[in-house]
Amino acid sequence: MIILFIELKIELLRQNKTLRELTEELKIAESTLFNKINGKQDFKLSELLQIKNFLKLSDDRLIKIFFEK
């Protein structure tokens, strides 16, 4: 799960966005986002699509961040 956090943080930095902005976009608490990143909760498909749009990710990049280990 550390890889997920790092890859997500890289994308946020590339676009000069913060984790707080991402949580606001998703309308979830920061603790909820960290639970999802750490595998304690699953991301909903709608949240993944919101992240994809928020960060302007390609399908390939989204898959690399969230589904490749």
TIRO-315220 format. One record per residue (C-alpha): residue number from 1; x, y, z; chain. Coordinates in nm, 2 decimals. Layout:
REM TIRO-315220
NUM;X;Y;Z;A
...
REM end
This chain:
REM TIRO-315220
1;0.00;0.00;0.00;A
2;0.30;0.23;0.04;A
3;0.34;0.22;-0.34;A
4;-0.02;0.34;-0.38;A
5;0.04;0.63;-0.15;A
6;0.37;0.72;-0.33;A
7;0.22;0.70;-0.68;A
8;-0.09;0.90;-0.57;A
9;0.13;1.16;-0.40;A
10;0.35;1.19;-0.72;A
11;0.04;1.26;-0.93;A
12;-0.08;1.52;-0.68;A
13;0.26;1.69;-0.68;A
14;0.27;1.69;-1.06;A
15;-0.04;1.89;-1.06;A
16;0.03;2.11;-0.76;A
17;-0.27;1.96;-0.57;A
18;-0.29;1.83;-0.21;A
19;-0.43;1.53;-0.03;A
20;-0.67;1.78;0.14;A
21;-0.80;1.90;-0.20;A
22;-0.84;1.53;-0.31;A
23;-1.05;1.46;0.01;A
24;-1.26;1.76;-0.06;A
25;-1.32;1.65;-0.42;A
26;-1.42;1.30;-0.30;A
27;-1.62;1.45;-0.01;A
28;-1.45;1.22;0.24;A
29;-1.24;1.27;0.56;A
30;-0.86;1.25;0.54;A
31;-0.88;0.96;0.78;A
32;-1.11;0.78;0.53;A
33;-0.87;0.84;0.25;A
34;-0.58;0.70;0.45;A
35;-0.79;0.39;0.54;A
36;-0.85;0.34;0.17;A
37;-0.49;0.39;0.08;A
38;-0.38;0.15;0.35;A
39;-0.63;-0.12;0.24;A
40;-0.86;-0.10;0.54;A
41;-1.14;0.02;0.32;A
42;-1.20;-0.03;-0.05;A
43;-1.22;0.26;-0.30;A
44;-1.56;0.28;-0.46;A
45;-1.57;0.28;-0.84;A
46;-1.72;0.63;-0.83;A
47;-1.42;0.75;-0.62;A
48;-1.17;0.60;-0.86;A
49;-1.34;0.78;-1.15;A
50;-1.34;1.11;-0.95;A
51;-0.97;1.07;-0.88;A
52;-0.91;0.99;-1.25;A
53;-1.09;1.31;-1.35;A
54;-0.95;1.52;-1.07;A
55;-0.59;1.43;-1.16;A
56;-0.66;1.40;-1.53;A
57;-0.52;1.04;-1.53;A
58;-0.52;0.81;-1.83;A
59;-0.68;0.47;-1.79;A
60;-0.33;0.31;-1.80;A
61;-0.20;0.54;-1.52;A
62;-0.51;0.48;-1.31;A
63;-0.46;0.11;-1.34;A
64;-0.09;0.14;-1.26;A
65;-0.16;0.34;-0.94;A
66;-0.45;0.14;-0.80;A
67;-0.43;-0.21;-0.94;A
68;-0.07;-0.31;-1.01;A
69;0.14;-0.43;-0.73;A
REM end
